[in-house]
Amino acid sequence: HMVNVEASARRKVAVDIHDRIGGAVALARMKLSELNGRGDSGPTQPILEELSGILGDVLDTTRSLCRRLSTPTLRDFGLAAALEELCESNAELLKIPVCWNGSLTAEALCAAEVSQGLYRTAQELLANVARHAVATRVDVDLTVADDRLVLCVKDDGVGMSDETRAKAFTSAAGFGLASIREQVLGFGGEVGLE
């Protein structure tokens, strides 16, 4: 029940961000385009173009934030489709292959709270790859092994030192992996790092 409440709250926040901030930024960008389209090639032209680019970046960030908060694909089409979409968007963002190798059979074993948790886990793991791994390829797998659902995110990046690996899931290492561990344990799962 707690996961459903959290998912509902995330959805509401995502809709607010999309509608209010995203709408305002899109309108501002349209108004800049109107100014830009008037043909004035005076000294303000480069500033208008720069502002339009900045607003475009803010709009992209707003959309990305909304997707991170609540993905309609997860709700409407399930975990496999949402993870595939997540891989595609991360491939565009990271400019490297992020390969989805999921199994719809695996998804059938998933309760809604587990789907939410696995999706959030994959998001955070891919964010960690972007921040730390210096990878040239990432593989995301969702499979069934011994009647257990297994989400595996692996990359060909620089890896971790033994010291970093030893404290990876503690708060001393930062927020990301510790929050993943807490989340996965919350729905009865296990976390491993190789």
C-alpha positions in Angstrom: 0.0 0.0 0.0 2.8 2.4 0.9 4.4 1.9 -2.6 1.0 2.8 -4.3 0.8 6.0 -2.2 4.3 6.9 -3.2 3.7 6.2 -6.9 0.5 8.3 -6.8 2.4 11.2 -5.1 5.2 10.9 -7.7 2.6 11.0 -10.5 1.0 14.1 -9.1 4.3 15.9 -8.7 5.3 14.8 -12.3 2.0 16.2 -13.7 2.5 19.5 -11.8 6.1 19.9 -13.0 5.0 19.0 -16.6 2.0 21.2 -16.7 3.2 24.2 -14.7 6.9 24.5 -15.3 7.1 22.7 -18.7 4.1 24.7 -20.0 5.6 28.0 -18.9 9.0 27.2 -20.4 7.5 26.0 -23.6 5.4 29.3 -23.8 8.5 31.4 -23.1 10.4 29.5 -25.8 7.6 30.1 -28.3 7.6 33.8 -27.5 11.4 33.9 -28.0 10.9 32.2 -31.4 8.4 34.9 -32.3 11.0 37.6 -31.5 13.6 35.6 -33.3 11.4 35.2 -36.4 10.9 39.0 -36.9 14.1 39.2 -38.8 15.8 41.7 -36.6 19.5 40.9 -36.9 20.6 43.4 -34.4 22.9 42.9 -31.4 20.2 41.0 -29.5 19.9 38.2 -32.0 22.7 36.0 -30.5 21.2 36.6 -27.0 17.7 35.5 -28.3 19.2 32.4 -29.8 21.2 31.6 -26.7 18.0 32.1 -24.5 16.1 29.8 -26.8 18.8 27.1 -26.4 18.8 27.5 -22.6 15.0 27.2 -22.5 15.2 24.1 -24.7 17.6 22.6 -22.2 15.3 23.5 -19.3 12.4 21.9 -21.2 14.3 18.7 -21.8 15.4 18.6 -18.2 11.8 19.1 -17.1 10.6 16.2 -19.3 13.4 14.0 -18.0 12.5 14.8 -14.4 8.9 14.0 -15.1 9.9 10.6 -16.5 12.1 9.9 -13.5 9.3 10.7 -11.1 6.6 8.7 -12.9 6.7 6.8 -16.1 3.3 6.3 -17.7 4.9 3.4 -19.7 5.4 1.5 -16.4 1.8 2.0 -15.4 0.2 1.4 -18.8 2.5 -1.2 -20.4 4.4 -2.8 -17.6 8.0 -3.2 -16.4 9.6 -4.7 -19.5 8.3 -1.9 -21.7 9.3 0.8 -19.2 12.8 -0.7 -18.8 13.2 -0.9 -22.6 12.2 2.8 -22.8 14.6 3.7 -20.0 17.4 1.9 -21.9 16.6 3.8 -25.1 16.5 7.2 -23.3 19.8 6.5 -21.5 21.4 5.4 -24.7 20.5 8.8 -26.2 21.7 10.6 -23.1 24.9 8.7 -22.5 25.7 8.4 -26.3 26.6 4.7 -25.7 24.7 1.5 -26.3 22.4 0.7 -23.4 21.1 -2.8 -24.4 17.8 -4.2 -23.1 17.7 -7.9 -22.7 14.5 -8.4 -20.8 12.0 -11.2 -20.5 8.3 -10.8 -20.5 8.1 -14.1 -18.7 10.1 -12.5 -15.8 7.7 -9.6 -15.6 4.7 -11.9 -15.1 6.2 -12.8 -11.6 6.1 -9.1 -10.6 3.8 -7.4 -8.2 3.1 -3.7 -8.8 5.3 -2.6 -5.9 8.2 -4.8 -7.1 7.8 -3.4 -10.6 8.0 0.1 -9.2 11.0 -0.8 -7.1 12.9 -2.5 -9.9 12.2 0.4 -12.2 13.6 2.9 -9.7 16.6 0.6 -9.1 17.4 0.5 -12.8 17.1 4.3 -13.0 19.5 4.8 -10.1 22.0 2.2 -11.4 22.0 3.8 -14.9 22.5 7.2 -13.2 25.5 5.8 -11.4 26.9 4.4 -14.7 26.5 7.9 -16.1 28.2 9.6 -13.1 31.0 7.1 -12.4 31.6 4.3 -14.8 33.1 5.9 -17.9 31.5 3.0 -19.8 31.2 2.4 -23.5 28.3 -0.1 -23.2 25.6 -1.1 -20.6 23.4 -4.2 -20.6 20.2 -4.3 -18.6 18.7 -7.8 -18.1 15.5 -8.9 -16.4 15.3 -12.7 -16.1 14.0 -15.5 -13.9 16.5 -17.7 -12.1 15.5 -20.3 -9.5 11.9 -18.8 -9.4 13.5 -15.4 -8.6 13.3 -12.3 -10.6 16.8 -10.9 -11.4 17.5 -7.4 -12.6 21.1 -7.1 -13.7 22.7 -3.8 -14.9 26.3 -4.3 -16.0 28.7 -2.0 -17.8 32.2 -2.2 -19.2 33.4 0.9 -17.2 36.3 1.5 -14.8 34.8 -0.5 -12.0 35.3 0.1 -8.3 38.3 -0.2 -6.0 38.1 -2.8 -3.3 37.8 -0.1 -0.7 34.8 1.5 -2.5 33.2 -1.8 -3.1 33.4 -2.7 0.6 31.4 0.3 1.6 29.3 0.6 -1.5 25.9 0.1 0.2 26.6 2.2 3.2 25.6 5.8 3.6 29.4 6.6 3.8 29.5 5.9 0.0 26.8 8.3 -0.8 23.1 8.2 -1.4 22.6 6.2 -4.6 23.6 2.6 -3.8 22.5 2.9 -0.2 19.0 3.9 -1.3 18.9 1.1 -3.8 19.7 -1.4 -1.1 17.1 0.0 1.2 14.5 0.0 -1.6 15.2 -3.6 -2.7 15.3 -4.9 0.8 11.9 -3.2 1.3 10.2 -5.5 -1.2 12.0 -8.6 0.0 14.9 -8.6 -2.6 18.6 -8.9 -2.4 21.3 -6.6 -3.8 24.7 -7.7 -5.1 27.7 -6.0 -6.6 30.3 -7.7 -8.8 
